[in-house]
Amino acid sequence: MSDKPENAPAQAPTEAEAGGTSLQRMAARTGKLESLLVPGLAVLTALILGAFFILAANPLARGSWQAFTQDPLGTLGTNWTVLRDSYLALFEGAFGNPAAAVQAIRNWSDTGETRPLLDAFRPFAESLTISTPYIFLGLAVALGFRGGLFNIGAEGQLFVGGLASAYVGYSLTGLPWYVHLPLALGAGMAAGGIWAAIPGFLKARTGAHEVINTIMMNWIAFRLTDYLLTGPMARPDGLPITPVILPSAYLPALFPRPMRVHVGFFLALGMVLLVYWFLWKTTWGFEIRMVGANPRAAKYAGVKIARTMVLTMGLSGALAGLAGASQILGVDHQMVRAFSSGFGFDSIALALLGNSHPAGVLLASLLFGFLRGGAARMQSIASVPVELIRIIQGMVIIFVAAPEIVRGLYRLRAPRLKEVQPATSQSG
């Protein structure tokens, strides 16, 4: 029998327990810091290595090396100038010229002229416009990853979402905007969700791999787009373009032309919060993450694996379809054959770079959007092909997918959590 009083206060944690708790918290904080540091260093490393590709692609930089033995300082100076101008053009193409922006603000304050102000901030707004479909698509693939599914069909889901929203946008007439716009957005989401749920259903019922099925669904979506744009959905003049959607289905623009940024960007930000809430604050989200982490344990816990797979793919496709709808309703206002330049395939990289977390996907999407936004100016100013941005993006993915390379380059020590033995209870 213990001589401890029945109503005695609980004992304070032992030193071992307290030390173990502090160590675990420190390791957790270190892990969170590394989750931000490694992708940041991956981007930095890709930009550094990209400098060599810039020098190789620029005729002036290549030619300067012929005189290296006679004038080494001049050669190095020429190469430095090329690099400086290239990355400066990339920055200004993505964010705009800071000096010009300040001058435009002063001019607007003095005279009230808005045109110089819009021109100064147009590059930044254009980068946000490019980032908008990236955010939706990155979230789509990340949601699939969280459920243990590789949705490589985001590009096809983007196309069918664009087709559905365009059809609703131009075919339904006489509706007010507060009815027409939600219907067009909902049509895009529904089309993408159904298109992705088919591979999810096949995976759940037959075990067919979702990668193969989503690739096949991509090609079906592409050929379906060709058929519809040359047939039932073609313009009256026969061009392979849909009619322009009605203004009642437009996603409102935030600023006058030449800016193209629209309300869809804030809708994408809202989806980031919604996906985070769904995955980490709801029962269905917990089941999706459980199935992705350990399907056998999830099944043992009573989770319906087949239903969760179909739900995961359906929600993933709905987000991808919403990307197509936002692009049609906010930017293009009609569907064309060359609707996407690989946004859906880039989304796989975004999910990897963002560690399949909504906040990480948002940052990765903004990064890719700003890189693509600045690529055109880099080509026109520094004679660097826009394809170089693809190379930089690819190197970012390589370094993120292989973090040991980054740790080795920068001599980072991988965080380790020491095993703490639980304190044994003592009985009197």
N, C-alpha and C positions, 0 to 999 in steps of 0.2 A: 504493500500500500504506500502510495506516495505521501510524503509529509508536506507537499506543496499545498497552500491554501486553495480552496475551490474557486474563490473569486479573485485570485491574485491577478494583477495586470499581465498582459502578454509580455514576454521577454523581447528585448531589442534584438535585431538580427546580429548573428555572430559576425566576427571579423571576416571569416571566410565567405559567409553569405554576402556581406556588404561588398567585399572586394570583388566577388564574382559578378554581382549586379552591376557595379561600376565598370568592370571590364567589358561586360556585354554591351552596356550602353556606349562605351567609348568605341568599341568595334563597330557597333551599328552606325555611329556618327561617321566613323572613318569610311565605312562602306558607302554611305550616302555621298560623302565628299568625293570618293573615287569614281562613283557613278557619274558625277559631273566632270571630274578632272580628265578622265580617260577620253571621253568623246571630244572634249575641248582640245586636248593635245592631238587627237586624231585629225581634227580639222586643221590645226596649225601645221602638223607634219605634211598633210596633203597640199597645203598652200606652198610650203617650202619646196617640196618635190615638184609641184606644178611650175615653179620658177624655171626649172631645167627644160620643161616642155615649152614654156614661153620663149626661152632663148633659142631653142631648136626650131621653133616655128617662125620666128621673126627674121626676115631676110637681112636686116641691118645688123642684128646681133650675130648671125652666122657669118656674114662677110667680114666682121671686124676681127675675127680670129685669124685671118690670113696675115694680118700685120702684128700679131702678138709679139713675135720676137723683136721687131723693131720698136714697137711702142706698147709695152704691156699695160702701162697705166691708162693709156688712151683706150685700149681694148676693154679693160675692166670698167672704165668710166662709161663707155658706150653701152655695155651690157647692163650696168646699174641703171642707166637712164631708161633703157627699154623696160626693165622690171618695174621701175618706179612709175613710169607712165602707164604700164599695163594694169597694175593693181590700183593705181589712182583712178583710171578709167572704169575699172570694175566697181570701185567704191562709189564713184559719182553716178554710174549707171544704175546702181542699186538704191542709193540713198539720196542722190542729188548733190549739188555743189553747196557746201555750207555757206560760203561767202555770198553766193548768188541768192540763197534762201534768206539770209539776213538782210541783204539789200532789197529783196522783194518785199519783205515785211515792213521795212522802213518806208518804201515807196507806197505801199498800201496804206500805211498809217498816215502819210502826208497827203496823198492824192485820192485814196479810195479805189484805185485801179486794182482789179482782181486778176486780170490776165497774167501779168508777170508773176504773181503769187502762185497761180495754178501751174504755170510752166516750171517754176522753181521746185515745186513739190511733186511734180508729175512722176519722176523716177521712183520716189518712195511709194507713192500710191500705186504705181504699176507693179512694184514688187509685192505689195500686199494683195493685189488682184491675182497675180500668179500663184501666190501662196495659198489662196483660198481653196481651190480643188485639192491641193496637196494635203491640207489639213484633214479634209473629209476622207480622202483615200488612205492616208496614213493611219487614221483612226480605224478605218475598216479592216486593214490588214492586221493592225495591232490587236483588235478585238478577236480576230481569228486565232492569232498566236496565243493569246491568253487562254483560249479554249482548246489549245493543242491542235489546231487546224491551220493548214497553210493555204490561205486563199490567194492563189496566184491569178485569179480571174477578175481582179478589180478593174482591169482595162475593159473587159467585155461588159461588166456591170455598169461601168461609166457610160458606155455607148447606149445600152438599152435604157438607162435612166434618162439620158439626153433625148433619145427618140420619143419616149413616153411623155416627157414634159413638153417637148416641142409640139407633139400632136395635140395635147390638151391646150397648149398655149395658142395655137392658131385655129383650131377647129371649133372650140366652144365660144360662141359669141353672145353678146348681150349680158354678160355677167359683170357685177362690180368687182373691183380689184380684191376686196377682202374675201371674196368667194373664189375668184378665178386663180389668184396666186397660190393660195393653199392647195387647191385642186391640182395645179401643175406641179408643185413641189411634192405632193403626196403621190402623184402618178410616177414621178421619177424614183421615189423611195420604194414604192411597191414593185415597180418593174425590176429594179436592182435586187431587192430582197428575194423575189420569186426566182430570178435567174440564179442567184447564189444558193438558194435553198434546194435546188435540184441536185447539185453535187453533194450537199449535206445529207439529203435523203438517201442518195445512193450509197454514201459512206456509211450511214447508220444501218441501212437494211441489208446491204450486200458486201460491205467492206471495201468497195471500190475506192481507190486512193483519190483524195480530193485534188491533188496536184494535176493528175492526168485529166480528170473530169473538168476542172476549171480551165485548163488550157484548151480543151476541146470546145467548151462553152464560149471561150474568147473568139475562136474562129467562127463559130456559128453566129455570134453577135456581129462580127465584122461583115460576113457575107449577108446577113439579114439587113444590115444597114445599107449595103450596096443595092440590094433588091428594092428596099422601100424607097430609097432616094432616087431610084431610076424608074419607079413605078407608082405605087399608091400614094406616096407622100411627096412626090416630086412637084416642083413649082409648075404652074400652068404653061410656062414657056418651055418646059421639058428639061431644064437644067437640073443636075442632080443635087438640088438644094431644096429644103422644105420652105414653104411660105414663111414670111416673118411672123413671129408671134404677136398677138395683140398687146397694146400697151397695158391693158389691165392685168396681164400676167408678168409684167416686168418686175424684177427685183429692183427696188428704188436705188438710184445712184446717190452716193453720199455728197458728191461735188459735181459741178458742171464739167463738161468736156473742156480740155482733153483728158481729164482724169476718168478712169474706168472703174475705180473701186466702188463697191456696192454693198448693200446690206448683208449680202451673203457672207462677207468676212465676219461680221458679228454673229451671224448664225453659226458659222464654223467654230467661233470661240465658245458659243453656248453649247455646242456639241461636245467640245473638249470637257467642259464641266459635267455635262450630262453623262458621258461615257464613264468618267471617273466615278460619279455618284452610283451609276448602275453597277459597275464592276466591284466596287468596294463597300457599298452601303446597302445593297439589296440581296435578297436570298438567291434570285436567279443569277446575279453576277457572281456570287460566291460559288454557286454550283458550276458555272462556266469555268472559273479559275481552278476549282477542284478537279474537274474533268481534265483540264489542260495539264495540271501538275501530276496527277496520278489517277488514271481512269479506273484501275482496279479498286483503289481505296474509295473512290467516289461511288462505285457500284455497290461496294460493301456497305457504305453509309446510306444507301437508299436512293441515290441520285439516278434518275432515268437518263442513261447515257445517250440513247438514240434521240430522244426529244431534245436534249441539250445540244447535241451536234447540229440538228436541223435549226434550232433557235440561234445558235452561234453564227452559222453561215448565213441565215436569213438576215440577222441584224447587221452583219458585216456587209452583205450585199446592199442593204438599204442605205448604209452610209456612203457606199460607192455610188449608188444611184443618185443620192442627194448631191454628190459632187457634180455629176453630169447635169442635173437639173439646175444647180446654181450657175454653172457655166453658160447654159442656154438662156436662162431667164435673166441673168445679170450682165452678161458680156456679149455673147454672139447673137442672141435673139433669133437664131435659126440654126438648123442642123445641117452640117456639111459632111462630106466624106472624110476629110482630114480634120476630124473633130478634135482629136487628142494627139499630142506629140509625145506619147509615152508616159503620161501622168500616172496611169495605173501601174505600170511596171516600176516606176520610181517609188511608188508607195511601199514596195517591199523594203527598199533601202531605208525609207523613212521610219518604218516600224522597227527595223534593226537598230538604226542610229538612236532612236528614242527609247530603246529598251522596252518596247511595247507598253509604255506608260503614256497616258494622254498628255501630260505636261511635256514629256520628252519628245513626243510626236509633234507637238506644237512648235517647239524650238527647232527641231529638225526640218519641219515644213517651211518655217520662216527662212532658215539657212538656205535651203534649196531654191526657194522663191527669190531670194535676194541674189543668189548666184546666177540664176537664169535671167533675172532682171538686168544685171550688169554686164551680161555676156555680149549683148549687141553693141554696147558702147565700147567695150574692150576691143572688139573686132574693128570697129570703124576708126578708133583713135590710135590703137597700137598695132593694128594689122595682125591680131591674134585670132585664129578661128574660134568660133563659138563652141566647136566640139571639144575644145580644151576644158570647158566647164564640166563636160561629161567625164573626162579623165579625172579631174579633181574630185568629183562626186564619187567615182569608182574607188579612188584611193582612200577617201574617207570611210567608205564601207569596209574596205579591206582592213584598215587599222581598227575599226570598231569591232569587226567580227573576230579579230585576232588581237585582243588587248595585251597579250604577252609581248607583242612586238613593241607596242607603245611603252610598256613598263621597262622593257630592255633598253630602248633608246634613251629614255629619260631617267633610268635607274630608279624606278619606283618599286617599292616593296609591296607585294601583295598583302592585304590585311589578313591577319590570322586571329582566330578566336580561340583562346586557350580553353581547354576543357576544365570546368570547375566542378569538383565533386560536391554533391549535395550534402548538407550537414545532416548527420544522423541524429535522430531523436533519442533522447535519454529518458529512461523511466526510473522512477525512484523505487 
